[in-house]
Amino acid sequence: METTIDASEHQHPVSEGGDQGASSGAERTPEEVLRAIHESRARVFFHTIVMEAVDLSMALDRHVLLYGLEGLFLMETDRGSWRLPPSRAAWLPAGTHVQTTNIKRVKCASIFFAKDFAPAVSDTLQVFSVSPVMREMIKHAQGWSASSTEKEAHMERFLLTLLELCIEQMALGRQLVLPKARSEQVVAALSYTEARLAEPVRLEEVAAEVAMTPRTLMRKLKAEIRMPWGDFLRTARMLRAMECLANDTPVTETAFAVGYTNMAAFSTAFKKHVGMSPSEYRTLF
């Protein structure tokens, strides 16, 4: 895994709990963070990402569970892009190369797992909904300090339980990902679509823009991104709506910005994709 952790630039402060019940832990240097990760089979760190863009490719042979306590950021790999709000977490298998971009200042928890600690977890990047129980478990870990073998064992048991809950959530399959295309024409078609989310854009219009028939474009989309154009459009609209709502855009204005003139239809579509209403989602920020 080629991951770079630079607490002096990318994320500060970096803390690892404290006494049980403490609101935050002692700050650590990047060297101390790396040493603690190498010395443990499972470790939790809390930090704030202050740069607009960060490369999360790992130089550590560790899986990572990433959960944003506050804010919103975009995660991109060579196969797609995801948004990570406080209602969702990301599983980054060892070897994953991820670029993140802040949409709204992010405070997050990173939990590092040795590969033999979590052998049955997915070997592909997953973004999934976080249940209230999981959210409270992650927050609870902020008060920890693994200062003894006994506490270390307790922490591992606790994190193993959290990991099992994550596996259950991953199995539900609600990914909200925009897959990436390979060919120049399909890339152009998807870019054209994303640039017109507020408009009543049609497949025939997009196909004509890239000099294809609608049938040919649909065939290429199936081969390259395994998603029909209509599904891509709906997903892109929901992801754009998530960004707007995270930046305090009113629900009505957000709906118009992603091509909806009927508020009930927008609310229904958003809840189907995100798992909560636009108003509920907006309160997360």
Secondary structure, DSSP 4 states (H G I P E B T S, - for coil): --B---TTTTEEEEE---STT-SS--B--HHHHHHHHHH-SEEEEEEEE-SSEEE--BSSSEEEEEEEEEEEEEEEETTEEEEE-TTEEEEE-TT---EEEEEEEEEEEEEEEETTTSTTS-SS-EEEE--HHHHHHHHHGGG----SHHHHHHHHHHHHHHHHHHHHHHTT----EEEPP-SHHHHHHHHHHHTTTTTT--HHHHHHHTT--HHHHHHHHHHHTSS-HHHHHHHHHHHHHHHHHHTT--HHHHHHHTT---HHHHHHHHHHHHSS-HHHHHTT-
